[in-house]
Amino acid sequence: MKVKTLGFPVIHNYPGDIREFTPNLFKYLEKFTHLEFYLEEGYGERLGYTKEDYHAVNSRIHFVPLEEAYKQDMIAILKNPDLKNLELMKDGASLFSMIHYDSRPAAVELITRKKLQSFSMDAIVDDYGIRTFVDYFGTAFSGCEIAFAELKNRKKDFHSTERGPIKVTIVGAGGVGQNAVKSFEVL
């Protein structure tokens, strides 16, 4: 299938997780004159952007309801969509997302059944097997920030100068674990 339309839905199944492409991407995509872009209504608003910000850099952007965003030739979304939204995709369309095939067998079944051409960002690696689409610090920092917020709520003497140091145990020494150490340094 030749891709002529790209859909950019908003992430709905991870409340509070705001991952949407900024107008800069669509400015770059302007040079691909055969493409039309269908952004879900409200796209970019949680990041502080308006429709006008997107239209200023690319005149081929259309803001549409969720269902229409999913009906395009290719969908690009930064988190794995929930199954009911994947069902909205037309058979044979393409999906570019963080799919995590190994841990999402129901999504794999749906992708196979609908004959979707899927490109999993988390499966794209360099010559050394290192993921190229990853934000280890962002992932670690978000988790550490939530942990500290919860600790502040539960530990009444959290701000006291009389208490001892807070000890943190990090399980794992991979990319997220290493960046958890950096995160706790700045928190």
N, C-alpha and C positions, 0 to 999 in steps of 0.2 A: 504494500500500500504506500503510495506517495503521500507524504505528510503535507497538507495544505493548511490545516488549522491546529492550533495548540490551545488546550484548555488549562487554566490555572485555577483550580478550586482552592478554597480556604480550608485549613485543617480544622475539623470540628470534633474529632474523636479524642483529642488530647487537650482538655480545657486548660487555658492559661499558656499553652505552648504556641507562641506566635512565630511562625516561620513562613514568611512570604517574600517573594523576590521584590527588590526595590525597583524604582523606575530605571536605574542604571542598566539592568539586564535588558529591558525592553528598548532602551536607546541603542544598545549593541545589536539587538535582533532586528532593528529597523532596516538594516542592509539586506536582509533576506526578504526581498520584495514579493515573493510568491506566498508568504505566510500571513495568516490572520490570527489574531490573539484574542481569546475569549476568557476574560478574568471574571471570577465570581463576584457578584455585587458585594461591596465592602472590602474587596481585596486591597491590602496595604493600609487601610484605615487604622488598624491597631498599631501600626508602626508610625502613624502620624502623616501618612500620605493621602492625597485626595485623588479623585478621578482626573482632575485637571493636571496633576503632577505627572500622571502616566500618559495622558493625551499630549502633553507638551513635548514628550520625547518620541512618541510613536503614534501616528494617526490611524494605525490599523488595529487599535485596541478597542474591544467591545466589552462592556460590563453586562453580565447576563446572570440569570438565576443559576443556582447550583446544578440543577439537572442539565442545563444547556452546556455548562462548563465541562461536564463529564461526557458529553456527546461528541467531542472533537476527535480528530484523527490521532492526536497524541495528548496525553495528560502529563503535566509536570507538577508534582507536589512533593514537598520535602519530608513528609512523614507518610507511612503506610496508611492509605485510606481505609475506613471501615468497609466491611463486606457489602453492606447495602449500597454504598456509593460506588464500589467497584462494579456492582451489578448494573449500574447506570451506563457503563461504558459500552460502546457498540462492539460487536464481535470483530476481532481482527485489529482493533485499535492498538496503539502503543502506550505503554506506561513507563514513566521515568520517575522513580521514587525510592525511598528507603524501604525495601520490601522485606528484608530479613527472611529469606526463603526457609532456612532451617527451623525457625521458631514459629512459622505461620503456615502450617499445612492447609488450613482452610482457604487461605488466600491463594496458595499454589494451586489447589484444586480448581478454584474459580478462574484463575488466570489460564489454566490449561483448558477448561471447559469452554471459555469464551474465545480461545485462541488469541489471547492478548500477546503482543510482542513486548515483553517486560525487560526493562533495564534497571537492575537493582544498584543504586548508588553504593550501598554497603558492600557489594560484591566486586566493585571496580578497584583493582589493586595495581600497584606499580610493579616493576621488575623484581622487587624484593618481597612481594606479598603484603606490602603495607597499603591499607586503605587510602584512597586519594580524596574521598568525600567524607571527612570526619572533623569534628571539633571536640577533641578530647578535653581541652580546658573548659569549654562551655558546658559540656556534660558534667564534668567533675564539679565545677564551681556551682552550678545549679543545685546539684545534690547536696553539696556541703552547706550551701546557704540555707536550704530547707532544714537540714539537720540542726544547724545552729539556731535557727528560729524556733524549732521545736524544743531544743534544749533550754533556751531562754524562757520559754513558757513553763517548762516542767521544773527547772532548777531555780528555786526562789532566791538563792544566793549567787546567781550567775554573775551579777555585776559587783559583787562584794570583793573588796581588796583583801578580805580575811580568808577567803577560800583558797584552796590549793590550786595548782594548775589543772587544766582540763587535758586529759589524756585521750588521744584519738588512735584507734586501731584501723589501719587500712589493709584490707584483704586484697592481695593481688598487686603485681608490679608492672602491669601493662600500661597502656596509654592513659586510661582513666585513673588508675591508681597513682601513677606518677603525677598527674595533674591535680589529684586530690591533695597531695602534699603541698603543692604551690597554692592551691585554693585556701587551705587552712592557714597558710602564712599571711594571706591578705585579709582574711575574715577576722 
